[in-house]
Amino acid sequence: MDTKNFEDAFVRLVEQDTEAALQLITGMFVGLTLEYMRRRGHEPNGDIKIEGGSSRDITIHAQKMTDEDRRALRDAWKAEGLLTRPFM
């Protein structure tokens, strides 16, 4: 793997569009962290906290619910009589 080409391309992206570069590197970090956990037998389904020692801690929040997930949850709660007021 030629990491020099990747590094050069990433530096150019940072120079041209810092926001896009930050989104890219953050997505890569989150994806790598989730895969690392899965390969060690853990299924991440909530927030993940990485202790930073003397540096900053990092929290990866659980995946956000989609509108479809919210509707399904609301409908299930209604069917069970658990929803008595408007929800999401």
N, C-alpha and C positions, 0 to 999 in steps of 0.2 A: 504494500500500500504506500502510495506516495503522499505522505502527510504534508510535504512542502507545498504542493499544489493546493491542498485544502486550506492550509494556513494563509497562503497568498490570496486565495479567493475570499476567505473570511475577512482578512484585513481590508480588501477592496470594498466588501459589503459594509463594513463598519464605517469606512470613509464616505460611502455614498448614501447609506440609509441605516443609521445607528439603531433606530427602532426595530427594523426588520432583523438586523443582526442579533439584537437582544432577544427577540422572539424566537429566532432560530436556535440560539445557544441554550436558551431556557428549555425549549421543547426537547432538545437533545439530552440535556441533563435529566429532565424528568423521565423521559423514555428509558434512558440508561439505568436510572435508579430503580424504576419499576421492574425492568428486565432482570437486574441484579437480584432483587428480592424474590422474583418468581423462580429463578434458577436455584435459589436456596430453599425452595419449598414454601415460601410465603405468598399468599394471595392478597396483595394490598387492596383493601376496600374502605379505608378511612384515611385520615390525615397521616402523613409520615413526617416525623420530626428527626432531623439530623443534628445531633449535638456538635457544635462547632468548637468545643473546648474553649480556648481563650479568644477564639474568633466568633463571629456571628453564628447563631443557630439558623437552620433553614427548615421551613415547614412547607411541605408539598400538600396542598389541600386535596381532599377527596374530589373525584370528578363531579362536576356540576350536573344537576338533573336537567334533562331535556324537557321541553314543553310536553312531549308525548309521555315521558315518565311521570310528570306531575299529574297529568290527566288520569293516567292509569291508577296512580296512588289515590287520587281524590275519588275516583269511581269505586275502587275497592273499599275505601273507608266508608263511603256512602252506603254501599251494599251491606256492610257489617253494622251499620247504624252508629259508627264512630264519629261521623262528621255531622256536627250540629250547627256550624256556622261556615261562612265562606272560607275557602282555603286556596291560597296561591292564585 
